[in-house]
């Protein structure tokens, strides 16, 4: 988010990220900007280390310690229907 004093400065930044403020603005509420920044900085998949195998989504076994007997579903990918278009 960018805060500028003059409308002329808005052309250099994306329009949805600019707030024009005036010199008589007593307070700038940064709470929403901070909240969004924190949410976007958290990784989608938390791992203990880079080579972590994670937990089995079916039985919950720690795949770093032992393997499980669960079978991965063949059609579990939501992108399965688009596979044929990749090689065209």
PENOR-V223622 format. One line per field, one symbol per residue. phi: phi as a letter, one per 30 degrees, with the letter a starting at -180 (. if undefined). psi: psi as a letter, one per 20 degrees, with the letter a starting at -180 (. if undefined). burial: + if it has 24 or more other C-alpha atoms within 12 Angstrom, else -. A space follows every 50 residues. Layout:
phi = ???
psi = ???
burial = ???
This chain:
phi = .ccbdbddddddbdedccbdccdcddbcdcedddedddddddddbdbdad cddicddcciddddcacccdcdddcdddcedcedddcd
psi = pppqhqhhiihiqphijpppqrhjohqoojghggghgghiipqhopqhrh jpiaqpigijqoihhrrrjqpppgkipijhijhhihj.
burial = --+---------------+------------------------------- --------------------------------------
